[in-house]
Amino acid sequence: MPAWVLQALAAARRVPWRKVLAAIVWLSTRGRRYWDRLTPDERREVRDLALKSKGQRSNLSATEQDRLVALFQKIRRDPDGGIEATT
């Protein structure tokens, strides 16, 4: 078996799969409620900025960073305008 396959299998064993599954379940149920607070254009913008950032804030301009923060604040706002507590 090639070495890269063995490395991939070893890495897969280290992944906390229970946590991954729990995150998927949360995102597909309760997380959807938050995500749906954005318009389709805003969701696309979040996705595009996240892809551009590659996980590094420094890959975004200050304006883009501010826009991403504003969109995440909108996600966190409850329908009555307050900030929801995270649970």
Secondary structure, DSSP 8 states (H G I E B T S, - for coil): --HHHHHHHHHHHHS-HHHHHHHHHHHHTHHHHHHTTS-HHHHHHHHHHHHHHTT-GGGS-HHHHHHHHHHHHHHHB-TTSSB----
